[in-house]
Amino acid sequence: MLGAGATGVIAYNDLMAIGTIEGLAGSGVEVPREVSVVGVDDTIAGRVNRPKLTSIAMPTQEAGRSAVDLLLHAIDLPAGRSAAKTTLETSLVIRESTAPPPDLK
């Protein structure tokens, strides 16, 4: 990531984002001054971490329910038919781990 010149990263979840922040700090990279980090899940861990983690909040229980419903629906479809789609509300919770790229400050 650093070799590619990236100024931000979106991690798979908050735990991986926190690990990314720790790894960057171990390499002497300051978050968010040099690299912004975003997680997914909006967990308590991200709210108490330093810097507080910017995260994408999503309804995880609803997502699990919807995934099962879509799978069951797809199983009943005749060959060649496309499965249903669903959209879940998400929001970006901006905290301390993100900032404009260094060249835009």
Contacts in CASP RR format, 6 or more apart in sequence:
PFRMAT RR
TARGET T0000
AUTHOR 0000-0000-0000
METHOD contacts of the structure
MODEL  1
MLGAGATGVIAYNDLMAIGTIEGLAGSGVEVPREVSVVGVDDTIAGRVNR
PKLTSIAMPTQEAGRSAVDLLLHAIDLPAGRSAAKTTLETSLVIRESTAP
PPDLK
1 8 0 8 1.000
1 9 0 8 1.000
1 35 0 8 1.000
2 27 0 8 1.000
2 29 0 8 1.000
2 35 0 8 1.000
6 35 0 8 1.000
7 34 0 8 1.000
7 35 0 8 1.000
7 36 0 8 1.000
7 101 0 8 1.000
7 102 0 8 1.000
7 103 0 8 1.000
8 35 0 8 1.000
8 36 0 8 1.000
8 37 0 8 1.000
8 38 0 8 1.000
8 98 0 8 1.000
8 101 0 8 1.000
9 17 0 8 1.000
9 20 0 8 1.000
9 35 0 8 1.000
9 36 0 8 1.000
9 37 0 8 1.000
9 38 0 8 1.000
10 38 0 8 1.000
10 39 0 8 1.000
10 40 0 8 1.000
10 56 0 8 1.000
11 17 0 8 1.000
11 19 0 8 1.000
11 20 0 8 1.000
11 37 0 8 1.000
11 38 0 8 1.000
11 39 0 8 1.000
11 40 0 8 1.000
12 39 0 8 1.000
12 40 0 8 1.000
13 39 0 8 1.000
13 40 0 8 1.000
13 41 0 8 1.000
13 43 0 8 1.000
14 39 0 8 1.000
14 40 0 8 1.000
14 41 0 8 1.000
14 42 0 8 1.000
14 43 0 8 1.000
14 45 0 8 1.000
14 46 0 8 1.000
14 53 0 8 1.000
14 55 0 8 1.000
15 43 0 8 1.000
15 45 0 8 1.000
16 39 0 8 1.000
17 37 0 8 1.000
17 38 0 8 1.000
17 39 0 8 1.000
17 40 0 8 1.000
17 46 0 8 1.000
17 53 0 8 1.000
17 55 0 8 1.000
17 97 0 8 1.000
18 45 0 8 1.000
18 46 0 8 1.000
18 49 0 8 1.000
18 53 0 8 1.000
20 37 0 8 1.000
21 31 0 8 1.000
21 37 0 8 1.000
21 49 0 8 1.000
21 51 0 8 1.000
21 53 0 8 1.000
21 97 0 8 1.000
24 30 0 8 1.000
24 31 0 8 1.000
24 34 0 8 1.000
24 35 0 8 1.000
24 37 0 8 1.000
25 31 0 8 1.000
29 35 0 8 1.000
31 37 0 8 1.000
31 51 0 8 1.000
31 97 0 8 1.000
32 51 0 8 1.000
32 96 0 8 1.000
32 97 0 8 1.000
32 98 0 8 1.000
32 99 0 8 1.000
33 99 0 8 1.000
33 102 0 8 1.000
34 102 0 8 1.000
36 54 0 8 1.000
36 97 0 8 1.000
36 98 0 8 1.000
36 99 0 8 1.000
36 101 0 8 1.000
37 53 0 8 1.000
37 54 0 8 1.000
37 97 0 8 1.000
37 98 0 8 1.000
38 53 0 8 1.000
38 54 0 8 1.000
38 55 0 8 1.000
38 56 0 8 1.000
38 92 0 8 1.000
38 97 0 8 1.000
38 98 0 8 1.000
39 53 0 8 1.000
39 54 0 8 1.000
39 55 0 8 1.000
39 56 0 8 1.000
40 55 0 8 1.000
40 56 0 8 1.000
40 58 0 8 1.000
41 55 0 8 1.000
41 56 0 8 1.000
41 57 0 8 1.000
41 58 0 8 1.000
41 60 0 8 1.000
42 55 0 8 1.000
42 56 0 8 1.000
42 57 0 8 1.000
42 58 0 8 1.000
42 93 0 8 1.000
43 55 0 8 1.000
45 53 0 8 1.000
46 52 0 8 1.000
46 53 0 8 1.000
46 55 0 8 1.000
46 95 0 8 1.000
47 53 0 8 1.000
47 95 0 8 1.000
50 96 0 8 1.000
51 95 0 8 1.000
51 96 0 8 1.000
51 97 0 8 1.000
52 95 0 8 1.000
52 96 0 8 1.000
52 97 0 8 1.000
53 95 0 8 1.000
53 96 0 8 1.000
53 97 0 8 1.000
54 92 0 8 1.000
54 93 0 8 1.000
54 94 0 8 1.000
54 95 0 8 1.000
54 96 0 8 1.000
54 97 0 8 1.000
54 98 0 8 1.000
55 92 0 8 1.000
55 93 0 8 1.000
55 95 0 8 1.000
56 90 0 8 1.000
56 91 0 8 1.000
56 92 0 8 1.000
56 93 0 8 1.000
57 90 0 8 1.000
57 91 0 8 1.000
57 92 0 8 1.000
57 93 0 8 1.000
58 88 0 8 1.000
58 89 0 8 1.000
58 90 0 8 1.000
59 88 0 8 1.000
59 89 0 8 1.000
62 88 0 8 1.000
63 88 0 8 1.000
66 86 0 8 1.000
66 88 0 8 1.000
69 86 0 8 1.000
70 83 0 8 1.000
70 84 0 8 1.000
70 85 0 8 1.000
70 86 0 8 1.000
73 83 0 8 1.000
73 84 0 8 1.000
74 83 0 8 1.000
74 84 0 8 1.000
77 83 0 8 1.000
99 105 0 8 1.000
END
